[in-house]
Amino acid sequence: MAETSNDAMLREAERHAAVDPPRKVVFNPFSPAFRENPYPTYRSLRENAPFLKVLGSWFFSRHGDIVSVLRDRRFSSSRIPELIRRGGRGTRDKEDYHDYKAVESFVAKAIVFTENPDHARLRRLVNIAFDAATMAAEQPVIERIGQELLREPIARGAADLIEEFADKLPMFVMCERLGVPRQMGPALCGWAYEARLLLDPTLMSKKDYVRVEAIMKEALGYFDEVIAARKRRPGSDIISRLLAARDKDDRLTDQEVALTCIMSFVAGHETTKYLIGNSALALLRHPREVDAIRAEPALIAQAVDEILRIDAPLQQTKRVAVADIEFGGMTVREGEPVILLLGSANHDPSVFDEPERFQVRRANAKMHLGLGYGMRNCLGGALAHSEAAAAVKLLFCQEIEPALATDKVEWQSESVILRGLRALPVTLARRD
């Protein structure tokens, strides 16, 4: 029988498999090349090493596997507080001993670290700050603040969209939501910037723990004063609403309200800043997609989902195995960290056709994991989405024509879990 083309291809593949060693994947998330563009590395991981173990941690890179982990209660974030306790504490008979009461209260009660039933309880009580009605009511506020921020740059004809717009929009929106002065915004964001180190405690030194403990005490002290004032004189702000929230006989403690406020800045400032910046960059580089949303502004929400897919500000999240787990032919041992590469999952061709192509009309863009998944879906994701949508509308569907002032952009390098721009210089011309 004559050999078919399929037979020949199979025989050739077997010959190469017999002589060629498995392809080695170079994965260094700290390298400048990876910072510049992580997506070729993600593709190599998905194709050659979807379950990669490096220095005691597993890295998962495929969409289906990551969704499975996020659904599986045996992979938990509740072990992360214990990592923090072990990493920061010295011994009582040595000079390096420190109490970390503020840090430990944060990781014990922050919704991102808890599991059910604590997680479900906190989510029910806190949800009043992030429900659909609240988001709809705040959309005009978001747009008003955005217009204020753009007024001077438009008059000047140029801006750094990160420093002057993307950074300040979520900062000022959060201040207005909580009913605190805008002047407090930089301090609150500074506290949150330090506290975010707790999201990946394996990268923290003892000095980091000492510094973050002092910062957490300062932040909790500030919100203790604000909460006391709201109790004396409630308003319509989110803090007043959280203090009044009830689930039958259950309510949030003052400390839980304060920690929720801090977590709102930790989870909602930098990620939203980078989402706005990444949105602007993607659209500036794809003028045909800008034409599409100008012709059909209803596409803006879908465009934000596509940006969350193609260049998500949150590139990874972590879980810890609470038992030995057989997964994909591998054994993840109890206590081993599993890093879920969300940025890779969002480019998985088994889910997204032409994953490297930016398309604001992509039908299944909502399947991205840029805001987490399921029970762990980001509680403030709707607010971040609303702020990004408002930014896209103001920058690309109003009276201005933004254009890149440089072909070279620089990505931040302080955080391995976030992807965002240091700066985004643009010109702002009037549009006919």
Salt bridges, closest charged atoms under 4 A:
GLU3 OE2 - ARG11 NE 2.98
GLU12 OE2 - ARG15 NH2 2.67
GLU12 OE2 - HIS16 NE2 2.98
ASP20 OD2 - HIS16 ND1 3.24
GLU47 OE2 - ARG43 NE 3.02
ASP65 OD2 - ARG62 NE 2.76
ASP72 OD2 - ARG74 NH2 2.78
GLU82 OE1 - ARG85 NH1 3.63
ASP99 OD1 - ARG89 NH1 3.75
GLU104 OE2 - ARG89 NH2 2.41
GLU115 OE1 - ARG73 NE 3.79
GLU115 OE2 - ARG376 NH2 3.10
GLU138 OE1 - ARG177 NE 2.77
GLU143 OE1 - LYS393 NZ 3.26
GLU148 OE2 - ARG144 NH1 3.28
GLU148 OE1 - ARG182 NH2 3.05
GLU152 OE2 - ARG156 NH1 3.51
GLU164 OE1 - ARG156 NH2 2.64
ASP167 OD1 - HIS269 NE2 2.97
ASP167 OD1 - LYS273 NZ 3.85
GLU176 OE2 - ARG144 NH2 2.44
GLU194 OE1 - ARG211 NH2 2.94
ASP200 OD1 - LYS318 NZ 3.06
ASP208 OD1 - ARG211 NH1 3.11
GLU213 OE2 - LYS217 NZ 3.88
ASP237 OD2 - ARG230 NE 3.01
ASP247 OD2 - ARG124 NE 2.77
ASP250 OD2 - ARG121 NE 2.62
ASP254 OD2 - LYS231 NZ 2.63
ASP254 OD1 - ARG251 NH2 3.91
GLU256 OE2 - LYS109 NZ 3.10
GLU256 OE2 - ARG121 NH1 3.00
GLU270 OE1 - ARG196 NE 2.68
GLU296 OE1 - ARG361 NH2 3.10
ASP305 OD2 - LYS366 NZ 3.36
ASP305 OD1 - HIS368 NE2 3.22
ASP305 OD1 - HIS385 NE2 3.30
GLU306 OE1 - ARG309 NE 2.85
GLU306 OE1 - ARG362 NE 3.08
ASP311 OD1 - ARG419 NE 2.55
ASP324 OD2 - ARG333 NH1 3.29
GLU334 OE2 - ARG79 NH2 3.18
GLU336 OE2 - LYS53 NZ 2.65
GLU354 OE1 - ARG357 NH1 3.36
GLU356 OE1 - HIS347 ND1 3.05
GLU399 OE2 - ARG430 NH1 3.77
GLU401 OE2 - ARG294 NH2 3.13
GLU410 OE2 - ARG422 NE 3.03
GLU414 OE2 - ARG422 NH1 3.01
